[in-house]
Amino acid sequence: MEKITNLLFKEPRLPMAYSVILLAARIVFGAMFMSHGISKWISFNEATENFPDPLGMGSTLSFWLVIFAEVACSFGFILGALFRLCLIPMIFTMCIALLVIHASDPLAVKELALMYLTIFVLMFFSGPGRFSIDEILRQVIRTKGH
């Protein structure tokens, strides 16, 4: 259990300025990514008719999974709540968009998916920083453990 706790709620060893930058990045990129999901959700009926099914699960289920990644996981990303767990569906969604949906498209079309994928992978390894719900949870777990 301790290994899982350490993975999810790793103690930040970053200077305060880096935590501020990570917070700003979470807010900016999380809100931008979430806006894609909200626009899909608003146009649900029209969007599901033409939504791709890259994994053979059906267009509607694929659509809901993308909305989950883009809305719910973005919200957790912004708050820094279960940060790395939230990033997994976001990274997976961008991998599918980049490598399957837009595989034969020119770079100009792939660019947004590649940008998000790069940011999300970097953020996965950096962690959410000090200004996050995960940091609060880490402190609570550490306090109860001692």
C-alpha positions, -999 to +999 in steps of 0.1 A: +000+000+000+029+023+008+043+020-028+009+030-042+007+059-019+042+070-028+034+068-065+002+087-063+011+112-036+049+116-040+063+144-019+072+174-040+108+184-038+103+214-061+110+250-052+079+271-046+083+289-080+081+256-099+049+247-080+034+280-091+043+273-127+029+237-124-004+252-110-006+277-139+001+249-164-026+227-148-051+255-150-043+267-185-039+233-202-066+216-182-091+243-191-082+243-227-085+205-229-118+206-209-132+230-234-128+204-261-148+179-241-175+204-232-180+213-268-184+176-277-208+171-248-229+201-259-232+187-294-237+151-282-264+140-306-247+154-337-212+143-326-220+107-318-233+100-353-199+107-369-176+100-340-148+075-348-146+041-332-109+034-332-110+005-307-141-013-319-162-004-288-189+015-306-190+052-314-212+061-284-189+044-259-158+058-275-175+093-274-183+089-237-148+078-229-133+108-247-157+131-228-147+115-195-110+121-203-116+156-216-140+168-189-138+147-157-101+140-159-093+176-169-111+187-137-090+164-116-059+175-135-067+212-127-073+205-090-043+182-088-067+155-074-055+119-082-034+137-107-015+109-122-046+087-124-064+115-142-036+119-167-037+082-178-070+086-198-059+120-211-026+106-224-043+075-239-069+097-256-042+119-272-022+088-282-053+074-300-060+108-316-024+112-328-015+076-338-049+063-350-075+090-358-050+114-374-023+089-384-024+098-421-030+135-416-004+162-420+015+175-390-006+207-390-037+185-381-018+163-356-002+193-339-028+199-312-029+162-302+009+161-301+011+193-280-014+179-254+003+145-254+037+161-247+024+184-220+005+155-203+035+132-203+058+159-189+032+167-163+028+130-154+065+129-145+067+163-128+036+158-106+010+184-096+033+205-074+026+218-039-007+235-047-028+205-053-053+182-036-028+154-039-004+174-017-032+178+009-039+141+008-002+133+010+001+154+042-030+137+057-016+103+049+018+111+063+003+126+095-019+095+101+010+072+093+033+087+120 
